[in-house]
């Protein structure tokens, strides 16, 4: 019997770093265990905002990798301002009040000339390349993964031309993603985004999303089956870590301007004033890209003496920091639009054995996961007194050498279990997961 083939169309792939690469890298790792041959289609010459060469070692040797050239405007824009281009392409958008003229120009161009995004020029050549490959290799099932959501337009065309079975995987929403409103969209551009989103959601055979809130949102746009397959954690070959000697609060990943939790900084300042020894123990550890606004706020609160800004580190180093930091910070923008976002690092946090302090909008999807798995405490932006009380409690446990989390029901979020769900979905596209 011929092995089932799955063509995966994705932009982010090693050596790309950051969260966007992990989902399909891990699915591809485990798909062969379930009798599925992964064929991964990626750009030959991408412009990745973050690079992690170590991830190349994690690519399954059973995967077939197809590459095709891409033209990206970011390659041209970087001649004007490499730093600004890199930040915007990774979703770090300066606070509106602090945007320079060049910031505004870049955002206007990104939002209005490149719809749905700056990878749109890859759509036509990809369709031509893949149409032939699909016919020659008798492939009947494809997956497109976005963002960038232009990759769903590849799926849209291949569906129209070849009637392949098409799964559209949304790692993040489309028109309700946090930065969408910051793109200075014209009425025409906003309408075009909505039209394309509607076409994709109503043409794919099945939609895959990472949260229940996104599922509910999409159900108002399409009657097509929608399956929820979250991100997850994998077994990592990381040496056993010795816990930090400081009371370290670690944030790992992009720290965007809008994720600036003043209630956290205020709570820490108050604890510094109220508890004499707190200042000898406190460490604020930031790992990954941090916006200037966040750094300025930390300085304004007088917290710079406690700041350890490590910048971007490899994925394996990030895992090590997750396991040795005393407390892990997970912060989401305080907005209706971000309730659906379940950051990929949540699942790695959950198996680290370290307690999570989650801050986000009320009724966030990730709040439910943290609570149900007993891996930390969630706070909305009005919970400052509760946050301060929990931080004090964690600090006292730290002093006693007893600070840890005891997660429950974590196995359902392992990458292998999630891949089993994906394989079941591919076999039965109308099944509800």
Secondary structure in CASP SS format (residue, H / E / C, confidence):
PFRMAT SS
TARGET T0000
AUTHOR 0000-0000-0000
METHOD secondary structure of the structure
MODEL  1
X C 1.00
X C 1.00
X C 1.00
X E 1.00
X E 1.00
X E 1.00
X E 1.00
X E 1.00
X E 1.00
X C 1.00
X C 1.00
X C 1.00
X C 1.00
X C 1.00
X C 1.00
X E 1.00
X C 1.00
X C 1.00
X H 1.00
X H 1.00
X H 1.00
X H 1.00
X H 1.00
X H 1.00
X H 1.00
X H 1.00
X H 1.00
X H 1.00
X H 1.00
X H 1.00
X H 1.00
X H 1.00
X H 1.00
X H 1.00
X C 1.00
X E 1.00
X E 1.00
X E 1.00
X E 1.00
X E 1.00
X E 1.00
X E 1.00
X E 1.00
X C 1.00
X C 1.00
X C 1.00
X C 1.00
X C 1.00
X C 1.00
X C 1.00
X E 1.00
X C 1.00
X H 1.00
X H 1.00
X H 1.00
X H 1.00
X H 1.00
X H 1.00
X C 1.00
X C 1.00
X C 1.00
X C 1.00
X C 1.00
X E 1.00
X E 1.00
X E 1.00
X E 1.00
X E 1.00
X C 1.00
X C 1.00
X C 1.00
X C 1.00
X H 1.00
X H 1.00
X H 1.00
X H 1.00
X H 1.00
X C 1.00
X C 1.00
X C 1.00
X C 1.00
X H 1.00
X H 1.00
X H 1.00
X H 1.00
X H 1.00
X H 1.00
X H 1.00
X H 1.00
X C 1.00
X C 1.00
X C 1.00
X C 1.00
X C 1.00
X C 1.00
X H 1.00
X H 1.00
X H 1.00
X C 1.00
X C 1.00
X H 1.00
X H 1.00
X H 1.00
X H 1.00
X H 1.00
X H 1.00
X H 1.00
X H 1.00
X H 1.00
X H 1.00
X H 1.00
X H 1.00
X C 1.00
X C 1.00
X C 1.00
X C 1.00
X C 1.00
X C 1.00
X C 1.00
X C 1.00
X C 1.00
X H 1.00
X H 1.00
X H 1.00
X H 1.00
X H 1.00
X H 1.00
X H 1.00
X H 1.00
X H 1.00
X H 1.00
X H 1.00
X H 1.00
X H 1.00
X H 1.00
X H 1.00
X H 1.00
X C 1.00
X C 1.00
X C 1.00
X E 1.00
X E 1.00
X E 1.00
X E 1.00
X E 1.00
X E 1.00
X C 1.00
X C 1.00
X C 1.00
X H 1.00
X H 1.00
X H 1.00
X H 1.00
X H 1.00
X H 1.00
X H 1.00
X H 1.00
X H 1.00
X H 1.00
X H 1.00
X H 1.00
X H 1.00
X C 1.00
X C 1.00
X E 1.00
X E 1.00
X E 1.00
X E 1.00
X E 1.00
X E 1.00
X C 1.00
X C 1.00
X C 1.00
X C 1.00
X C 1.00
X C 1.00
X C 1.00
X H 1.00
X H 1.00
X H 1.00
X H 1.00
X H 1.00
X H 1.00
X C 1.00
X C 1.00
X C 1.00
X H 1.00
X H 1.00
X H 1.00
X H 1.00
X H 1.00
X H 1.00
X H 1.00
X H 1.00
X H 1.00
X H 1.00
X H 1.00
X H 1.00
X H 1.00
X H 1.00
X H 1.00
X H 1.00
X H 1.00
X C 1.00
X C 1.00
X E 1.00
X E 1.00
X E 1.00
X E 1.00
X C 1.00
X C 1.00
X H 1.00
X H 1.00
X H 1.00
X H 1.00
X H 1.00
X H 1.00
X H 1.00
X H 1.00
X C 1.00
X C 1.00
X C 1.00
X C 1.00
X C 1.00
X E 1.00
X E 1.00
X E 1.00
X E 1.00
X C 1.00
X C 1.00
X C 1.00
X C 1.00
X E 1.00
X C 1.00
X C 1.00
X C 1.00
X C 1.00
X C 1.00
X C 1.00
X C 1.00
X C 1.00
X C 1.00
X C 1.00
X C 1.00
X C 1.00
X C 1.00
X E 1.00
X E 1.00
X E 1.00
X E 1.00
X E 1.00
X E 1.00
X C 1.00
X C 1.00
X E 1.00
X C 1.00
X H 1.00
X H 1.00
X H 1.00
X C 1.00
X C 1.00
X H 1.00
X H 1.00
X H 1.00
X H 1.00
X H 1.00
X H 1.00
X H 1.00
X H 1.00
X H 1.00
X H 1.00
X H 1.00
X H 1.00
X H 1.00
X C 1.00
X C 1.00
X C 1.00
X H 1.00
X H 1.00
X H 1.00
X H 1.00
X E 1.00
X E 1.00
X E 1.00
X E 1.00
X E 1.00
X E 1.00
X C 1.00
X C 1.00
X E 1.00
X C 1.00
X H 1.00
X H 1.00
X H 1.00
X H 1.00
X H 1.00
X H 1.00
X H 1.00
X H 1.00
X H 1.00
X C 1.00
X C 1.00
X C 1.00
X H 1.00
X H 1.00
X H 1.00
X E 1.00
X E 1.00
X E 1.00
X E 1.00
X E 1.00
X C 1.00
X C 1.00
X C 1.00
X H 1.00
X H 1.00
X H 1.00
X H 1.00
X H 1.00
X H 1.00
X H 1.00
X H 1.00
X H 1.00
X H 1.00
X C 1.00
X C 1.00
X E 1.00
X E 1.00
X E 1.00
X E 1.00
X E 1.00
X C 1.00
X C 1.00
X C 1.00
X C 1.00
X H 1.00
X H 1.00
X H 1.00
X C 1.00
X C 1.00
X C 1.00
X C 1.00
X C 1.00
X C 1.00
X H 1.00
X H 1.00
X H 1.00
X H 1.00
X H 1.00
X H 1.00
X C 1.00
X C 1.00
X C 1.00
X C 1.00
X E 1.00
X E 1.00
X E 1.00
X E 1.00
X E 1.00
X C 1.00
X C 1.00
X C 1.00
X C 1.00
X C 1.00
X H 1.00
X H 1.00
X H 1.00
X H 1.00
X H 1.00
X H 1.00
X H 1.00
X H 1.00
X C 1.00
X C 1.00
X C 1.00
X E 1.00
X E 1.00
X E 1.00
X E 1.00
X C 1.00
X C 1.00
X C 1.00
X C 1.00
X H 1.00
X H 1.00
X H 1.00
X H 1.00
X H 1.00
X H 1.00
X H 1.00
X H 1.00
X H 1.00
X H 1.00
X H 1.00
X H 1.00
X H 1.00
X H 1.00
X H 1.00
X H 1.00
X C 1.00
X C 1.00
X C 1.00
X C 1.00
X C 1.00
X C 1.00
X C 1.00
X C 1.00
X C 1.00
X C 1.00
X C 1.00
X H 1.00
X H 1.00
X H 1.00
X E 1.00
X H 1.00
X H 1.00
X H 1.00
X H 1.00
X H 1.00
X H 1.00
X H 1.00
X H 1.00
X H 1.00
X H 1.00
X H 1.00
X H 1.00
X H 1.00
X C 1.00
X C 1.00
X C 1.00
X C 1.00
X C 1.00
X C 1.00
END
